[in-house]
Amino acid sequence: MTPEDDVPPRLRDAASVLPLLGVFLLMPPVIVLFAAPVLVGGVPLIVVYLFGVWLALIVCAALLARRIERRRA
């Protein structure tokens, strides 16, 4: 039995889809939607969007990694 067998398919699928979601959210056609001349707390909206997506991807990856590691242990 390999360690991959202990991980439920749903978690494996989520771990596979997360990078694809990140690529989609950071593609130019999507980013252009947030390129409006709007300030959020004195910061341009596009900067808030980029760093927000980046932070969300990191948090989601950390949570997924923690759940996968817990399943294996």
N, CA, C, O and CB atoms as a CASP TS submission, in Angstrom:
PFRMAT TS
TARGET T0000
AUTHOR 0000-0000-0000
METHOD Language model
MODEL 1
PARENT N/A
ATOM      1  N   MET     1       0.850  -1.178   0.000  1.00  0.00           N
ATOM      2  CA  MET     1       0.000   0.000   0.000  1.00  0.00           C
ATOM      3  C   MET     1       0.894   1.239   0.000  1.00  0.00           C
ATOM      4  O   MET     1       1.756   1.396   0.865  1.00  0.00           O
ATOM      5  CB  MET     1      -0.966  -0.001   1.228  1.00  0.00           C
ATOM      6  N   THR     2       0.681   2.102  -0.967  1.00  0.00           N
ATOM      7  CA  THR     2       1.478   3.323  -1.065  1.00  0.00           C
ATOM      8  C   THR     2       0.816   4.441  -0.272  1.00  0.00           C
ATOM      9  O   THR     2      -0.379   4.369   0.016  1.00  0.00           O
ATOM     10  CB  THR     2       1.660   3.743  -2.539  1.00  0.00           C
ATOM     11  N   PRO     3       1.584   5.482   0.088  1.00  0.00           N
ATOM     12  CA  PRO     3       0.993   6.606   0.825  1.00  0.00           C
ATOM     13  C   PRO     3      -0.102   7.318   0.043  1.00  0.00           C
ATOM     14  O   PRO     3      -0.997   7.915   0.640  1.00  0.00           O
ATOM     15  CB  PRO     3       2.067   7.599   1.196  1.00  0.00           C
ATOM     16  N   GLU     4      -0.044   7.263  -1.285  1.00  0.00           N
ATOM     17  CA  GLU     4      -1.073   7.912  -2.089  1.00  0.00           C
ATOM     18  C   GLU     4      -2.426   7.231  -1.928  1.00  0.00           C
ATOM     19  O   GLU     4      -3.467   7.856  -2.129  1.00  0.00           O
ATOM     20  CB  GLU     4      -0.668   7.919  -3.551  1.00  0.00           C
ATOM     21  N   ASP     5      -2.413   5.943  -1.565  1.00  0.00           N
ATOM     22  CA  ASP     5      -3.667   5.213  -1.392  1.00  0.00           C
ATOM     23  C   ASP     5      -4.435   5.697  -0.171  1.00  0.00           C
ATOM     24  O   ASP     5      -5.654   5.535  -0.114  1.00  0.00           O
ATOM     25  CB  ASP     5      -3.395   3.723  -1.274  1.00  0.00           C
ATOM     26  N   ASP     6      -3.753   6.288   0.809  1.00  0.00           N
ATOM     27  CA  ASP     6      -4.406   6.754   2.020  1.00  0.00           C
ATOM     28  C   ASP     6      -5.149   8.067   1.811  1.00  0.00           C
ATOM     29  O   ASP     6      -6.003   8.432   2.618  1.00  0.00           O
ATOM     30  CB  ASP     6      -3.392   6.914   3.119  1.00  0.00           C
ATOM     31  N   VAL     7      -4.835   8.770   0.745  1.00  0.00           N
ATOM     32  CA  VAL     7      -5.435  10.077   0.496  1.00  0.00           C
ATOM     33  C   VAL     7      -6.730   9.882  -0.289  1.00  0.00           C
ATOM     34  O   VAL     7      -6.728   9.246  -1.343  1.00  0.00           O
ATOM     35  CB  VAL     7      -4.449  11.012  -0.276  1.00  0.00           C
ATOM     36  N   PRO     8      -7.834  10.428   0.223  1.00  0.00           N
ATOM     37  CA  PRO     8      -9.098  10.290  -0.512  1.00  0.00           C
ATOM     38  C   PRO     8      -9.027  10.995  -1.866  1.00  0.00           C
ATOM     39  O   PRO     8      -8.335  12.003  -2.009  1.00  0.00           O
ATOM     40  CB  PRO     8     -10.266  10.857   0.316  1.00  0.00           C
ATOM     41  N   PRO     9      -9.737  10.469  -2.849  1.00  0.00           N
ATOM     42  CA  PRO     9      -9.710  11.073  -4.183  1.00  0.00           C
ATOM     43  C   PRO     9     -10.151  12.531  -4.177  1.00  0.00           C
ATOM     44  O   PRO     9      -9.672  13.330  -4.983  1.00  0.00           O
ATOM     45  CB  PRO     9     -10.591  10.284  -5.122  1.00  0.00           C
ATOM     46  N   ARG    10     -11.046  12.874  -3.288  1.00  0.00           N
ATOM     47  CA  ARG    10     -11.524  14.256  -3.238  1.00  0.00           C
ATOM     48  C   ARG    10     -10.393  15.220  -2.877  1.00  0.00           C
ATOM     49  O   ARG    10     -10.294  16.299  -3.461  1.00  0.00           O
ATOM     50  CB  ARG    10     -12.670  14.387  -2.225  1.00  0.00           C
ATOM     51  N   LEU    11      -9.536  14.840  -1.918  1.00  0.00           N
ATOM     52  CA  LEU    11      -8.406  15.694  -1.551  1.00  0.00           C
ATOM     53  C   LEU    11      -7.373  15.739  -2.668  1.00  0.00           C
ATOM     54  O   LEU    11      -6.788  16.788  -2.939  1.00  0.00           O
ATOM     55  CB  LEU    11      -7.759  15.198  -0.255  1.00  0.00           C
ATOM     56  N   ARG    12      -7.150  14.607  -3.312  1.00  0.00           N
ATOM     57  CA  ARG    12      -6.215  14.578  -4.440  1.00  0.00           C
ATOM     58  C   ARG    12      -6.709  15.476  -5.574  1.00  0.00           C
ATOM     59  O   ARG    12      -5.926  16.194  -6.196  1.00  0.00           O
ATOM     60  CB  ARG    12      -6.026  13.134  -4.950  1.00  0.00           C
ATOM     61  N   ASP    13      -8.012  15.429  -5.835  1.00  0.00           N
ATOM     62  CA  ASP    13      -8.585  16.281  -6.882  1.00  0.00           C
ATOM     63  C   ASP    13      -8.449  17.753  -6.529  1.00  0.00           C
ATOM     64  O   ASP    13      -8.119  18.575  -7.384  1.00  0.00           O
ATOM     65  CB  ASP    13     -10.058  15.933  -7.109  1.00  0.00           C
ATOM     66  N   ALA    14      -8.706  18.085  -5.263  1.00  0.00           N
ATOM     67  CA  ALA    14      -8.576  19.479  -4.827  1.00  0.00           C
ATOM     68  C   ALA    14      -7.135  19.952  -4.976  1.00  0.00           C
ATOM     69  O   ALA    14      -6.892  21.084  -5.393  1.00  0.00           O
ATOM     70  CB  ALA    14      -9.039  19.638  -3.364  1.00  0.00           C
ATOM     71  N   ALA    15      -6.182  19.093  -4.638  1.00  0.00           N
ATOM     72  CA  ALA    15      -4.772  19.459  -4.771  1.00  0.00           C
ATOM     73  C   ALA    15      -4.378  19.610  -6.244  1.00  0.00           C
ATOM     74  O   ALA    15      -3.463  20.368  -6.564  1.00  0.00           O
ATOM     75  CB  ALA    15      -3.882  18.405  -4.091  1.00  0.00           C
ATOM     76  N   SER    16      -5.047  18.910  -7.120  1.00  0.00           N
ATOM     77  CA  SER    16      -4.758  19.029  -8.552  1.00  0.00           C
ATOM     78  C   SER    16      -5.400  20.269  -9.167  1.00  0.00           C
ATOM     79  O   SER    16      -4.844  20.876 -10.083  1.00  0.00           O
ATOM     80  CB  SER    16      -5.239  17.787  -9.287  1.00  0.00           C
ATOM     81  N   VAL    17      -6.564  20.638  -8.661  1.00  0.00           N
ATOM     82  CA  VAL    17      -7.304  21.762  -9.234  1.00  0.00           C
ATOM     83  C   VAL    17      -6.772  23.100  -8.729  1.00  0.00           C
ATOM     84  O   VAL    17      -6.886  24.104  -9.432  1.00  0.00           O
ATOM     85  CB  VAL    17      -8.789  21.637  -8.908  1.00  0.00           C
ATOM     86  N   LEU    18      -6.201  23.139  -7.545  1.00  0.00           N
ATOM     87  CA  LEU    18      -5.739  24.399  -6.964  1.00  0.00           C
ATOM     88  C   LEU    18      -4.747  25.147  -7.861  1.00  0.00           C
ATOM     89  O   LEU    18      -4.934  26.347  -8.063  1.00  0.00           O
ATOM     90  CB  LEU    18      -5.100  24.134  -5.621  1.00  0.00           C
ATOM     91  N   PRO    19      -3.708  24.516  -8.410  1.00  0.00           N
ATOM     92  CA  PRO    19      -2.820  25.264  -9.318  1.00  0.00           C
ATOM     93  C   PRO    19      -3.527  25.749 -10.579  1.00  0.00           C
ATOM     94  O   PRO    19      -3.232  26.831 -11.086  1.00  0.00           O
ATOM     95  CB  PRO    19      -1.640  24.401  -9.710  1.00  0.00           C
ATOM     96  N   LEU    20      -4.459  24.944 -11.083  1.00  0.00           N
ATOM     97  CA  LEU    20      -5.204  25.368 -12.273  1.00  0.00           C
ATOM     98  C   LEU    20      -6.075  26.578 -11.962  1.00  0.00           C
ATOM     99  O   LEU    20      -6.197  27.488 -12.781  1.00  0.00           O
ATOM    100  CB  LEU    20      -6.073  24.215 -12.807  1.00  0.00           C
ATOM    101  N   LEU    21      -6.673  26.586 -10.787  1.00  0.00           N
ATOM    102  CA  LEU    21      -7.461  27.743 -10.375  1.00  0.00           C
ATOM    103  C   LEU    21      -6.577  28.981 -10.260  1.00  0.00           C
ATOM    104  O   LEU    21      -6.971  30.074 -10.667  1.00  0.00           O
ATOM    105  CB  LEU    21      -8.167  27.466  -9.038  1.00  0.00           C
ATOM    106  N   GLY    22      -5.373  28.802  -9.701  1.00  0.00           N
ATOM    107  CA  GLY    22      -4.435  29.916  -9.591  1.00  0.00           C
ATOM    108  C   GLY    22      -4.044  30.466 -10.947  1.00  0.00           C
ATOM    109  O   GLY    22      -3.993  31.682 -11.136  1.00  0.00           O
ATOM    110  N   VAL    23      -3.767  29.584 -11.891  1.00  0.00           N
ATOM    111  CA  VAL    23      -3.411  30.030 -13.243  1.00  0.00           C
ATOM    112  C   VAL    23      -4.571  30.788 -13.867  1.00  0.00           C
ATOM    113  O   VAL    23      -4.372  31.829 -14.494  1.00  0.00           O
ATOM    114  CB  VAL    23      -3.017  28.829 -14.133  1.00  0.00           C
ATOM    115  N   PHE    24      -5.787  30.268 -13.697  1.00  0.00           N
ATOM    116  CA  PHE    24      -6.955  30.938 -14.263  1.00  0.00           C
ATOM    117  C   PHE    24      -7.139  32.329 -13.659  1.00  0.00           C
ATOM    118  O   PHE    24      -7.382  33.293 -14.385  1.00  0.00           O
ATOM    119  CB  PHE    24      -8.213  30.094 -14.037  1.00  0.00           C
ATOM    120  N   LEU    25      -7.026  32.438 -12.334  1.00  0.00           N
ATOM    121  CA  LEU    25      -7.249  33.722 -11.663  1.00  0.00           C
ATOM    122  C   LEU    25      -6.158  34.748 -11.972  1.00  0.00           C
ATOM    123  O   LEU    25      -6.382  35.950 -11.829  1.00  0.00           O
ATOM    124  CB  LEU    25      -7.333  33.511 -10.165  1.00  0.00           C
ATOM    125  N   LEU    26      -4.985  34.283 -12.394  1.00  0.00           N
ATOM    126  CA  LEU    26      -3.887  35.197 -12.687  1.00  0.00           C
ATOM    127  C   LEU    26      -3.671  35.412 -14.185  1.00  0.00           C
ATOM    128  O   LEU    26      -2.677  36.015 -14.590  1.00  0.00           O
ATOM    129  CB  LEU    26      -2.618  34.677 -12.066  1.00  0.00           C
ATOM    130  N   MET    27      -4.592  34.926 -14.998  1.00  0.00           N
ATOM    131  CA  MET    27      -4.491  35.149 -16.446  1.00  0.00           C
ATOM    132  C   MET    27      -4.873  36.592 -16.769  1.00  0.00           C
ATOM    133  O   MET    27      -5.732  37.173 -16.106  1.00  0.00           O
ATOM    134  CB  MET    27      -5.403  34.155 -17.228  1.00  0.00           C
ATOM    135  N   PRO    28      -4.238  37.167 -17.783  1.00  0.00           N
ATOM    136  CA  PRO    28      -4.526  38.565 -18.141  1.00  0.00           C
ATOM    137  C   PRO    28      -6.000  38.899 -18.372  1.00  0.00           C
ATOM    138  O   PRO    28      -6.427  39.973 -17.946  1.00  0.00           O
ATOM    139  CB  PRO    28      -3.774  38.909 -19.365  1.00  0.00           C
ATOM    140  N   PRO    29      -6.810  38.046 -19.021  1.00  0.00           N
ATOM    141  CA  PRO    29      -8.215  38.447 -19.192  1.00  0.00           C
ATOM    142  C   PRO    29      -8.962  38.634 -17.865  1.00  0.00           C
ATOM    143  O   PRO    29      -9.853  39.478 -17.767  1.00  0.00           O
ATOM    144  CB  PRO    29      -8.938  37.413 -20.029  1.00  0.00           C
ATOM    145  N   VAL    30      -8.606  37.862 -16.869  1.00  0.00           N
ATOM    146  CA  VAL    30      -9.267  37.991 -15.561  1.00  0.00           C
ATOM    147  C   VAL    30      -8.686  39.172 -14.799  1.00  0.00           C
ATOM    148  O   VAL    30      -9.424  39.920 -14.159  1.00  0.00           O
ATOM    149  CB  VAL    30      -9.115  36.688 -14.731  1.00  0.00           C
ATOM    150  N   ILE    31      -7.383  39.345 -14.862  1.00  0.00           N
ATOM    151  CA  ILE    31      -6.740  40.450 -14.146  1.00  0.00           C
ATOM    152  C   ILE    31      -7.224  41.794 -14.682  1.00  0.00           C
ATOM    153  O   ILE    31      -7.363  42.750 -13.920  1.00  0.00           O
ATOM    154  CB  ILE    31      -5.207  40.353 -14.266  1.00  0.00           C
ATOM    155  N   VAL    32      -7.482  41.874 -15.984  1.00  0.00           N
ATOM    156  CA  VAL    32      -7.929  43.135 -16.590  1.00  0.00           C
ATOM    157  C   VAL    32      -9.245  43.606 -15.966  1.00  0.00           C
ATOM    158  O   VAL    32      -9.516  44.806 -15.925  1.00  0.00           O
ATOM    159  CB  VAL    32      -8.096  42.970 -18.117  1.00  0.00           C
ATOM    160  N   LEU    33     -10.051  42.681 -15.488  1.00  0.00           N
ATOM    161  CA  LEU    33     -11.311  43.059 -14.850  1.00  0.00           C
ATOM    162  C   LEU    33     -11.077  43.923 -13.603  1.00  0.00           C
ATOM    163  O   LEU    33     -11.944  44.707 -13.214  1.00  0.00           O
ATOM    164  CB  LEU    33     -12.106  41.805 -14.475  1.00  0.00           C
ATOM    165  N   PHE    34      -9.912  43.776 -12.988  1.00  0.00           N
ATOM    166  CA  PHE    34      -9.598  44.508 -11.763  1.00  0.00           C
ATOM    167  C   PHE    34      -8.637  45.671 -12.004  1.00  0.00           C
ATOM    168  O   PHE    34      -8.092  46.229 -11.051  1.00  0.00           O
ATOM    169  CB  PHE    34      -9.006  43.566 -10.740  1.00  0.00           C
ATOM    170  N   ALA    35      -8.426  46.037 -13.254  1.00  0.00           N
ATOM    171  CA  ALA    35      -7.509  47.126 -13.589  1.00  0.00           C
ATOM    172  C   ALA    35      -8.217  48.472 -13.637  1.00  0.00           C
ATOM    173  O   ALA    35      -7.810  49.366 -14.379  1.00  0.00           O
ATOM    174  CB  ALA    35      -6.838  46.854 -14.923  1.00  0.00           C
ATOM    175  N   ALA    36      -9.252  48.615 -12.865  1.00  0.00           N
ATOM    176  CA  ALA    36     -10.003  49.871 -12.828  1.00  0.00           C
ATOM    177  C   ALA    36      -9.248  50.888 -11.966  1.00  0.00           C
ATOM    178  O   ALA    36      -8.502  50.507 -11.063  1.00  0.00           O
ATOM    179  CB  ALA    36     -11.447  49.640 -12.276  1.00  0.00           C
ATOM    180  N   PRO    37      -9.439  52.158 -12.240  1.00  0.00           N
ATOM    181  CA  PRO    37      -8.763  53.189 -11.430  1.00  0.00           C
ATOM    182  C   PRO    37      -9.463  53.394 -10.081  1.00  0.00           C
ATOM    183  O   PRO    37      -9.972  54.475  -9.786  1.00  0.00           O
ATOM    184  CB  PRO    37      -8.714  54.523 -12.201  1.00  0.00           C
ATOM    185  N   VAL    38      -9.473  52.340  -9.282  1.00  0.00           N
ATOM    186  CA  VAL    38     -10.128  52.360  -7.970  1.00  0.00           C
ATOM    187  C   VAL    38      -9.063  52.105  -6.911  1.00  0.00           C
ATOM    188  O   VAL    38      -8.188  51.258  -7.092  1.00  0.00           O
ATOM    189  CB  VAL    38     -11.284  51.292  -7.882  1.00  0.00           C
ATOM    190  N   LEU    39      -9.142  52.832  -5.820  1.00  0.00           N
ATOM    191  CA  LEU    39      -8.216  52.631  -4.711  1.00  0.00           C
ATOM    192  C   LEU    39      -8.943  51.955  -3.552  1.00  0.00           C
ATOM    193  O   LEU    39     -10.073  52.309  -3.216  1.00  0.00           O
ATOM    194  CB  LEU    39      -7.598  53.977  -4.258  1.00  0.00           C
ATOM    195  N   VAL    40      -8.284  50.993  -2.959  1.00  0.00           N
ATOM    196  CA  VAL    40      -8.804  50.310  -1.774  1.00  0.00           C
ATOM    197  C   VAL    40      -7.811  50.575  -0.653  1.00  0.00           C
ATOM    198  O   VAL    40      -6.737  49.976  -0.609  1.00  0.00           O
ATOM    199  CB  VAL    40      -9.008  48.753  -2.023  1.00  0.00           C
ATOM    200  N   GLY    41      -8.173  51.461   0.236  1.00  0.00           N
ATOM    201  CA  GLY    41      -7.252  51.818   1.312  1.00  0.00           C
ATOM    202  C   GLY    41      -5.996  52.489   0.794  1.00  0.00           C
ATOM    203  O   GLY    41      -4.933  52.356   1.399  1.00  0.00           O
ATOM    204  N   GLY    42      -6.096  53.207  -0.312  1.00  0.00           N
ATOM    205  CA  GLY    42      -4.953  53.891  -0.891  1.00  0.00           C
ATOM    206  C   GLY    42      -4.106  53.027  -1.809  1.00  0.00           C
ATOM    207  O   GLY    42      -3.085  53.483  -2.324  1.00  0.00           O
ATOM    208  N   VAL    43      -4.523  51.772  -2.019  1.00  0.00           N
ATOM    209  CA  VAL    43      -3.785  50.837  -2.874  1.00  0.00           C
ATOM    210  C   VAL    43      -4.658  50.535  -4.094  1.00  0.00           C
ATOM    211  O   VAL    43      -5.862  50.321  -3.952  1.00  0.00           O
ATOM    212  CB  VAL    43      -3.407  49.510  -2.095  1.00  0.00           C
ATOM    213  N   PRO    44      -4.065  50.516  -5.289  1.00  0.00           N
ATOM    214  CA  PRO    44      -4.863  50.195  -6.483  1.00  0.00           C
ATOM    215  C   PRO    44      -5.531  48.820  -6.373  1.00  0.00           C
ATOM    216  O   PRO    44      -4.972  47.884  -5.802  1.00  0.00           O
ATOM    217  CB  PRO    44      -3.978  50.240  -7.735  1.00  0.00           C
ATOM    218  N   LEU    45      -6.722  48.726  -6.926  1.00  0.00           N
ATOM    219  CA  LEU    45      -7.519  47.500  -6.849  1.00  0.00           C
ATOM    220  C   LEU    45      -6.780  46.295  -7.427  1.00  0.00           C
ATOM    221  O   LEU    45      -6.877  45.196  -6.881  1.00  0.00           O
ATOM    222  CB  LEU    45      -8.837  47.690  -7.581  1.00  0.00           C
ATOM    223  N   ILE    46      -6.051  46.482  -8.511  1.00  0.00           N
ATOM    224  CA  ILE    46      -5.356  45.356  -9.141  1.00  0.00           C
ATOM    225  C   ILE    46      -4.287  44.773  -8.210  1.00  0.00           C
ATOM    226  O   ILE    46      -4.070  43.562  -8.195  1.00  0.00           O
ATOM    227  CB  ILE    46      -4.716  45.800 -10.467  1.00  0.00           C
ATOM    228  N   VAL    47      -3.628  45.626  -7.445  1.00  0.00           N
ATOM    229  CA  VAL    47      -2.611  45.147  -6.497  1.00  0.00           C
ATOM    230  C   VAL    47      -3.274  44.357  -5.374  1.00  0.00           C
ATOM    231  O   VAL    47      -2.778  43.308  -4.964  1.00  0.00           O
ATOM    232  CB  VAL    47      -1.798  46.331  -5.913  1.00  0.00           C
ATOM    233  N   VAL    48      -4.393  44.870  -4.885  1.00  0.00           N
ATOM    234  CA  VAL    48      -5.133  44.156  -3.835  1.00  0.00           C
ATOM    235  C   VAL    48      -5.591  42.796  -4.362  1.00  0.00           C
ATOM    236  O   VAL    48      -5.513  41.797  -3.647  1.00  0.00           O
ATOM    237  CB  VAL    48      -6.357  44.993  -3.349  1.00  0.00           C
ATOM    238  N   TYR    49      -6.063  42.753  -5.595  1.00  0.00           N
ATOM    239  CA  TYR    49      -6.515  41.502  -6.203  1.00  0.00           C
ATOM    240  C   TYR    49      -5.357  40.508  -6.323  1.00  0.00           C
ATOM    241  O   TYR    49      -5.484  39.357  -5.905  1.00  0.00           O
ATOM    242  CB  TYR    49      -7.133  41.771  -7.590  1.00  0.00           C
ATOM    243  N   LEU    50      -4.240  40.941  -6.885  1.00  0.00           N
ATOM    244  CA  LEU    50      -3.107  40.036  -7.087  1.00  0.00           C
ATOM    245  C   LEU    50      -2.593  39.458  -5.771  1.00  0.00           C
ATOM    246  O   LEU    50      -2.370  38.252  -5.660  1.00  0.00           O
ATOM    247  CB  LEU    50      -1.979  40.764  -7.802  1.00  0.00           C
ATOM    248  N   PHE    51      -2.407  40.321  -4.783  1.00  0.00           N
ATOM    249  CA  PHE    51      -1.910  39.822  -3.510  1.00  0.00           C
ATOM    250  C   PHE    51      -2.969  39.017  -2.764  1.00  0.00           C
ATOM    251  O   PHE    51      -2.639  38.095  -2.019  1.00  0.00           O
ATOM    252  CB  PHE    51      -1.436  40.975  -2.650  1.00  0.00           C
ATOM    253  N   GLY    52      -4.244  39.362  -2.964  1.00  0.00           N
ATOM    254  CA  GLY    52      -5.315  38.580  -2.351  1.00  0.00           C
ATOM    255  C   GLY    52      -5.385  37.175  -2.922  1.00  0.00           C
ATOM    256  O   GLY    52      -5.535  36.208  -2.176  1.00  0.00           O
ATOM    257  N   VAL    53      -5.278  37.055  -4.242  1.00  0.00           N
ATOM    258  CA  VAL    53      -5.278  35.738  -4.881  1.00  0.00           C
ATOM    259  C   VAL    53      -4.049  34.951  -4.439  1.00  0.00           C
ATOM    260  O   VAL    53      -4.145  33.763  -4.131  1.00  0.00           O
ATOM    261  CB  VAL    53      -5.311  35.872  -6.427  1.00  0.00           C
ATOM    262  N   TRP    54      -2.919  35.600  -4.408  1.00  0.00           N
ATOM    263  CA  TRP    54      -1.678  34.946  -3.993  1.00  0.00           C
ATOM    264  C   TRP    54      -1.809  34.417  -2.565  1.00  0.00           C
ATOM    265  O   TRP    54      -1.457  33.269  -2.294  1.00  0.00           O
ATOM    266  CB  TRP    54      -0.486  35.925  -4.098  1.00  0.00           C
ATOM    267  N   LEU    55      -2.309  35.240  -1.662  1.00  0.00           N
ATOM    268  CA  LEU    55      -2.478  34.830  -0.271  1.00  0.00           C
ATOM    269  C   LEU    55      -3.492  33.702  -0.158  1.00  0.00           C
ATOM    270  O   LEU    55      -3.272  32.750   0.591  1.00  0.00           O
ATOM    271  CB  LEU    55      -2.913  36.018   0.589  1.00  0.00           C
ATOM    272  N   ALA    56      -4.594  33.790  -0.885  1.00  0.00           N
ATOM    273  CA  ALA    56      -5.619  32.748  -0.833  1.00  0.00           C
ATOM    274  C   ALA    56      -5.071  31.412  -1.336  1.00  0.00           C
ATOM    275  O   ALA    56      -5.387  30.366  -0.769  1.00  0.00           O
ATOM    276  CB  ALA    56      -6.843  33.163  -1.661  1.00  0.00           C
ATOM    277  N   LEU    57      -4.264  31.433  -2.383  1.00  0.00           N
ATOM    278  CA  LEU    57      -3.667  30.198  -2.893  1.00  0.00           C
ATOM    279  C   LEU    57      -2.712  29.577  -1.880  1.00  0.00           C
ATOM    280  O   LEU    57      -2.686  28.358  -1.710  1.00  0.00           O
ATOM    281  CB  LEU    57      -2.932  30.469  -4.202  1.00  0.00           C
ATOM    282  N   ILE    58      -1.932  30.412  -1.213  1.00  0.00           N
ATOM    283  CA  ILE    58      -1.007  29.907  -0.200  1.00  0.00           C
ATOM    284  C   ILE    58      -1.768  29.286   0.959  1.00  0.00           C
ATOM    285  O   ILE    58      -1.415  28.202   1.424  1.00  0.00           O
ATOM    286  CB  ILE    58      -0.096  31.029   0.307  1.00  0.00           C
ATOM    287  N   VAL    59      -2.808  29.963   1.427  1.00  0.00           N
ATOM    288  CA  VAL    59      -3.592  29.450   2.553  1.00  0.00           C
ATOM    289  C   VAL    59      -4.290  28.150   2.169  1.00  0.00           C
ATOM    290  O   VAL    59      -4.286  27.195   2.946  1.00  0.00           O
ATOM    291  CB  VAL    59      -4.628  30.495   3.013  1.00  0.00           C
ATOM    292  N   CYS    60      -4.883  28.104   0.989  1.00  0.00           N
ATOM    293  CA  CYS    60      -5.553  26.880   0.544  1.00  0.00           C
ATOM    294  C   CYS    60      -4.571  25.720   0.394  1.00  0.00           C
ATOM    295  O   CYS    60      -4.883  24.590   0.770  1.00  0.00           O
ATOM    296  CB  CYS    60      -6.271  27.126  -0.780  1.00  0.00           C
ATOM    297  N   ALA    61      -3.401  25.990  -0.147  1.00  0.00           N
ATOM    298  CA  ALA    61      -2.389  24.942  -0.294  1.00  0.00           C
ATOM    299  C   ALA    61      -1.926  24.434   1.066  1.00  0.00           C
ATOM    300  O   ALA    61      -1.729  23.232   1.244  1.00  0.00           O
ATOM    301  CB  ALA    61      -1.191  25.464  -1.096  1.00  0.00           C
ATOM    302  N   ALA    62      -1.750  25.337   2.026  1.00  0.00           N
ATOM    303  CA  ALA    62      -1.333  24.925   3.366  1.00  0.00           C
ATOM    304  C   ALA    62      -2.415  24.082   4.037  1.00  0.00           C
ATOM    305  O   ALA    62      -2.107  23.076   4.675  1.00  0.00           O
ATOM    306  CB  ALA    62      -1.008  26.155   4.229  1.00  0.00           C
ATOM    307  N   LEU    63      -3.668  24.481   3.900  1.00  0.00           N
ATOM    308  CA  LEU    63      -4.758  23.703   4.497  1.00  0.00           C
ATOM    309  C   LEU    63      -4.887  22.331   3.845  1.00  0.00           C
ATOM    310  O   LEU    63      -5.096  21.331   4.531  1.00  0.00           O
ATOM    311  CB  LEU    63      -6.081  24.462   4.375  1.00  0.00           C
ATOM    312  N   LEU    64      -4.764  22.283   2.526  1.00  0.00           N
ATOM    313  CA  LEU    64      -4.813  20.996   1.835  1.00  0.00           C
ATOM    314  C   LEU    64      -3.656  20.096   2.259  1.00  0.00           C
ATOM    315  O   LEU    64      -3.846  18.905   2.507  1.00  0.00           O
ATOM    316  CB  LEU    64      -4.786  21.206   0.320  1.00  0.00           C
ATOM    317  N   ALA    65      -2.472  20.665   2.340  1.00  0.00           N
ATOM    318  CA  ALA    65      -1.305  19.875   2.744  1.00  0.00           C
ATOM    319  C   ALA    65      -1.484  19.331   4.157  1.00  0.00           C
ATOM    320  O   ALA    65      -1.115  18.192   4.444  1.00  0.00           O
ATOM    321  CB  ALA    65      -0.023  20.723   2.663  1.00  0.00           C
ATOM    322  N   ARG    66      -2.048  20.146   5.030  1.00  0.00           N
ATOM    323  CA  ARG    66      -2.260  19.704   6.409  1.00  0.00           C
ATOM    324  C   ARG    66      -3.282  18.556   6.470  1.00  0.00           C
ATOM    325  O   ARG    66      -3.089  17.587   7.204  1.00  0.00           O
ATOM    326  CB  ARG    66      -2.735  20.887   7.282  1.00  0.00           C
ATOM    327  N   ARG    67      -4.370  18.674   5.690  1.00  0.00           N
ATOM    328  CA  ARG    67      -5.377  17.616   5.683  1.00  0.00           C
ATOM    329  C   ARG    67      -4.832  16.330   5.072  1.00  0.00           C
ATOM    330  O   ARG    67      -5.125  15.236   5.554  1.00  0.00           O
ATOM    331  CB  ARG    67      -6.616  18.072   4.918  1.00  0.00           C
ATOM    332  N   ILE    68      -4.040  16.462   4.014  1.00  0.00           N
ATOM    333  CA  ILE    68      -3.457  15.274   3.390  1.00  0.00           C
ATOM    334  C   ILE    68      -2.481  14.602   4.340  1.00  0.00           C
ATOM    335  O   ILE    68      -2.470  13.376   4.459  1.00  0.00           O
ATOM    336  CB  ILE    68      -2.750  15.640   2.074  1.00  0.00           C
ATOM    337  N   GLU    69      -1.664  15.397   5.017  1.00  0.00           N
ATOM    338  CA  GLU    69      -0.696  14.835   5.965  1.00  0.00           C
ATOM    339  C   GLU    69      -1.405  14.151   7.128  1.00  0.00           C
ATOM    340  O   GLU    69      -0.963  13.100   7.595  1.00  0.00           O
ATOM    341  CB  GLU    69       0.241  15.933   6.493  1.00  0.00           C
ATOM    342  N   ARG    70      -2.505  14.743   7.599  1.00  0.00           N
ATOM    343  CA  ARG    70      -3.265  14.140   8.694  1.00  0.00           C
ATOM    344  C   ARG    70      -3.862  12.804   8.257  1.00  0.00           C
ATOM    345  O   ARG    70      -3.917  11.864   9.050  1.00  0.00           O
ATOM    346  CB  ARG    70      -4.380  15.094   9.169  1.00  0.00           C
ATOM    347  N   ARG    71      -4.307  12.710   7.009  1.00  0.00           N
ATOM    348  CA  ARG    71      -4.878  11.449   6.511  1.00  0.00           C
ATOM    349  C   ARG    71      -3.828  10.364   6.417  1.00  0.00           C
ATOM    350  O   ARG    71      -4.118   9.192   6.657  1.00  0.00           O
ATOM    351  CB  ARG    71      -5.524  11.655   5.147  1.00  0.00           C
ATOM    352  N   ARG    72      -2.609  10.746   6.071  1.00  0.00           N
ATOM    353  CA  ARG    72      -1.534   9.761   5.924  1.00  0.00           C
ATOM    354  C   ARG    72      -1.037   9.258   7.262  1.00  0.00           C
ATOM    355  O   ARG    72      -0.573   8.123   7.365  1.00  0.00           O
ATOM    356  CB  ARG    72      -0.380  10.354   5.147  1.00  0.00           C
ATOM    357  N   ALA    73      -1.130  10.097   8.299  1.00  0.00           N
ATOM    358  CA  ALA    73      -0.585   9.704   9.623  1.00  0.00           C
ATOM    359  C   ALA    73      -1.505   8.747  10.354  1.00  0.00           C
ATOM    360  O   ALA    73      -1.198   8.325  11.469  1.00  0.00           O
ATOM    361  CB  ALA    73      -0.349  10.941  10.495  1.00  0.00           C
TER
END
